[in-house]
Amino acid sequence: MKYRKLGKTGMHVSEVSLGTWQVGGGWGGSFDRKAASDIIHEAIDQGINFIDTADVYDAGMSEAVVGKIIRQRNEEVFVATKCGRQIQPHTAEGYTPQVLRGYVEASLKNMNLESIDLIQLHCPPTEVYHRPEIFGLFEDLKKEGKIQNMGVSVEKVEEAIFALDYQNVTTVQIIFNMFRLKPSEEFFSLAKAKDSGIIVRVPLASGLLAGKIDESTRFHPEDHRNFNREGKAFDKGETFSGIDLDQGVQAVKELKALFGDKAPLAALAIRWVLMFEEVSTVIPGASKPDQVKANVEAASLAPLTGKEMDTVADIYNKYFKAEIHEKW
């Protein structure tokens, strides 16, 4: 495992880490604590030292399992969680220092931790980035020892740029993959100049870049890939990166033709993300321990060639840029 600097947090984190949105069953079906535990233990065994969760993942059960395992292990493992998505309706008016403080304190209790290594605002409405009192709360929490660092998870590049105006924002979590190129063009250089860590989520475009989804694939009724393709439950960009599924399937076919049998497409998609030096860590999810191993092994692949990187960009421009580039 290789490690990269996580912005100005002072942490050095595994370049492939673990996102826990679907750990234990978050994309359909009941939560399986043993499955979640096995996945997290495997991640730490593989050298992963950064785990990202959220208070809303499986109604807090993801956080609870992460906290329990962190306490069991001797390795130093950094925990990142998020707050704010419990606010319903999810509007800027619902964001207050008092409400957010309550969520942070609940997460500490749920994970049985004295301090959270990184707390992130969980994709708040754009208006929240223009409210200094919200960001000031996290300065207070840091002084109280309840958090070590504060970051944001964003939907849009413009929100990521707004967040950099706050000195205490140490990291930005953002969607970035072969089908979502805008962050590298408009945000990465700014983040580097501000010494902000970049945490990449959705590197496989909700599994589409694993290369196993086609036009006939059916998803569990409670899987967001079934019910959120048009953004009915939350931001459309979180599901298949906001692209049309049929177009995505066609683009995947071109990617497979490009890479041939060089390596599994999922591994190449993760390796592609790591080609960008500004990225601190990528946090693919996993629904079983073998997927964790495969994700980690992706980092050991040879770098993609300049021609391959250019062709990926050409495929993005052909299928997606006109439709999605300005949306996120």
N, C-alpha and C positions, 0 to 999 in steps of 0.2 A: 504494500500500500504506500502511495505517495501522499504527502500532506502539503496543503497550501495555506497561506496566511489569510485569515478571515478579516480583511480590512483592519480597522483600528481597534478591534476587540482584544488583540493580544493573543488570540487563540490560533493555533495551527490545526486545521481539521482535515480529515481524510477527503481526498478529492472526489471520491465516490462515497456518499453517505446514505442515510436511509430516511425516506419519507414514509409516514405511517398512516396516510389517509385510508388505504385499503387493508392495512395490516389487521388480521383477525376477522376480516369479512366486511369492511366498510363499503364495498361496492355491491352489496346485495347479500342477503342471508344474515343469520344471527352472528353475533360476535363470538369468536372462538378464542378464549384466553390462552389455551395451550398452543394453538397455531401462532398467535401473536408472540408468545414467549419464545417459541422455537425460532421464529424469524429474527427477533431482536438479539437473542443469544448468538445466532449464527453471524449476524452483522458484526457484533463485537469480536467474535472469534476471527473474523476476516480482517480485522484491523480498523473497522469503522469506529470513529470516535465522536461522531456528530449525528444526533437523532432529532428529527423534526416531527413535532406532533401539534395538536391543537385541542382546545377544550371542547370543541364540537365534534371531533372525530369519535364516532360511536358513543355519543353522549357522555364523553369523559372517560370511557373505558380504555381507550388508547393511551391517554395520559397516565392512567393508573398503572397499566402494565409497564409502560416505559419507566416510570418512577420506581416501581418494585424491582425491576431487573437492574437498574442503575445502582440501587442500594445493595444488591447481591454481589455485584462484580467488583473486582479490585482495580480494574483498569480505569483510567481517567476518561470519562465519556461526557461530552458536553450535550446538554439538553436545551433544545429550542422549542418553545410552544407559542401559541397565538391567542389573541383575545379580540373580542368585538363582534364575532359573527352570531353570538347569542342574541344580540339586539334585534328585536322584531317589533314593528317593521324595521328593516335594515336601512335606516336613514341617518343622515348626519346629525339630526336633532337628538337622536338617541345616544349619541356619543357624548358622555360627560366624564370628567375626572373621577367622580364618585362611582359611577357604574363600572368603569374600566378597572379602578382599584379593586372593586369587589371581585371581578373576574380573575385578576392576578392572584389575589389572596386565596381564592377558591382553587386555582391551579396548584398553588404551593401545597395546600392541604391535600388535594387529590393525589399529587405525586409524592407527598410526604418528604418534601425537600425544604431546606432552609432558604435557598436562593435559586433563582432561575438564571441559567447562563445567558440566555437570549430570549427576551419576550418580544413578540412582533404584533403590531396591529394587523388584523386579519382582513386584508382587502377592504378597507373602509371606503365609503363614498368619497368622491374626489374633493368635496367641500371640506372634509376633515383635515386635509393637508394645509388648509389655510387658517387653522385654529391653533395658535401657539400654546394655549392652555392645555390642550390634549398632550402635546409633546412635553410640556413642562411637568406633567404628572410623573412621567417616567424618570425625570431627574430626581424627583422626591423619592420615588421607590428605590432608586439606586443608592441614594444617601442612607436610606433605611436598611439597606442590605438585602432587600427582597428580590432585586434583580441585579445582574452584573452588566448587562448590555441591553440596548433597545434597538429594534429594527422594524421594518415594515414589509409586509407582503402585498404586492400590488397587482392590479389587473392591467393597467395601462402604462406605457412608457412615460407619458406626461406626469403621472403620479409619482413614478420613480424619481423623476427630475425634481419635482416639487419637494419630495422628501429630503433630498440632499441639502436643502437650505437649512435644515436643522442639524446643529453640531452633534447632538446626541444620537442621531440616526447612524448606527455603525454598520448596518447591513440592509440590503434590499433583496427580497426574494421575488423572482420574476419568472414568467413562463418564457422558455427559450428552447427551441428545437429546430430541426430541419425544415419544419413547416411554419416557423415563427421567427423570422430573421431580424425584425426591426430593432430589438434591444441592442444588438451588436453594432448597428449602424448609427444609432442616436443616443445611446445611454452608456455603453461600456466605458468609453473614454472619459466621460464626465465622472463616473463612479471611481475610476482609477485616480483621477486628479483629486478627488475628495477622500481618498483612502477608504472607500466604502466596500465592504465585502459583498460579493454577488453570489447569491444562493439560487441555483437554477432548479425550478420544479417543472413537472410535466415534460420531461425530456423525450418521452416516447409518444407524446400526443395521445394520451389516454389508451395506450396499447397499440395504436394504429401503426406506429413505427417498429413494432415487434414483427410486423409482416405476416401475422396470422389471421387478421380480420379481413373479410371480404364482403361482398354484397349480400351474402346469405347468412351472415353471422347474426345471431339473436342474443340479447342480453337479459339478465335477470331484471324483473320489473323494478327492483329497488336500486338498480345500477344507474348512475347518472348518465351513462352512455345510452341508456334507453329513454329516460324521461327529460333530459336536459339539453338535447341537441339544439333546441331553439331558445335556450336560456329561460325556461319557464320557472326554474327553481333558484338559479343563481347565474352569475355571468356566463354567457354562452362560450366565452373564450376558454373556460376551464375544461370544456368537453370537446375532445378532438381538436383542441387549440382553436376552436371556432370555425373550422373549415367544414365544407360539405363532405359528408362521408364518402359518397361515390367518387368525388374528385380526389379525395385522399387515397382511396384504393387504387385509382389509376396512377397517381404519383408514386405510390409505393411500388407498383410494378416497374416503373422507370428506375427507381432506386435499386431494386433488385437486379435489373439489367446492368446498371452501372457497376455494382460491386461484385456480381456473380457469386461465387462460393468462397469469397475472401474470408468472410466471418458472418455469423448471424446478424441480421439487420439491426436488431435491438442493441447488440454490442457496438456496432458501428455508429449508431445514433448517439450513444453515450460518449463514445470516443470523439465524435464530431464536436460535441459540446466542450470537451476538454481541450480541444484545439485552440480555444480562446483563452489566452493567458489571464485575462481579467476575471474569469470565473474562479471563485474560491472553492466551490463544491457543487456537485450535482446530486439531487436527492430522489432518485427513482424509488418507486414503491416496490413491494414484493408481496405476493400472496402465499409463498412457500419458501423454505430455506434455499432450495436450489436456485431460485431466481436471485437471491442475494449473491450467491457465488458467481452467477453469470454476470451480474452487474459489476461486481468487483473485478472480474477477469477482463471486462471490457477496457479498463484503464491500461491494461498491459499490451493492448494491440498496437501495432506500428502506427505512427501518425498517418493521417490521410494525406494524399498527395495534393499538390496545388490544383491539378486537373480535377480530382474528385471534389474538392471543396467548391471549385467553380461550377461544376455540373450540378451539385446540390443547389447552389444559388439559382442556376438556370431553371431547375425544376420548380423551385419556389416561385420564381418570376412568372413562369408559364401558367401554373395552376392557381396560385393563391394571392399574389401581391396586389393585384387590382381590387380584389374583394376584401381583403382583411388588413392590409398594411396600415391604413389610417385609423382602423377601429381600436387597435390596442397599442 
